[in-house]
Amino acid sequence: MCCTTGRGQWVRADKLTPADDLMTSGGFGATVVREVKWRHLRRPFQVYNLVVSRVHNYLVGDGGIVVHNGSGTCTPNGPAAD
């Protein structure tokens, strides 16, 4: 997995904007078409940081958008993420 050309780092989900390019599990491109509205929850919810045998990538939604739960720098066409 590599990051988007020109970004140089992973992008937080809440920082994605319309027209940003994403990648599906099949290696095809997908584009953000609308902004998701965020809201504060009234009570805390338990969440999990998903890591399976050092793999930090997982799929989200019906379209299988590839997500990376790490941070830091990356390079387009660089080495695969952990």
Summary of the structure (lengths in Angstrom):
residues: 82
radius of gyration: 13.7
end to end distance: 9.0
largest distance: 41.4
contacts: 136
relative contact order: 0.32
helix: 4%
strand: 23%
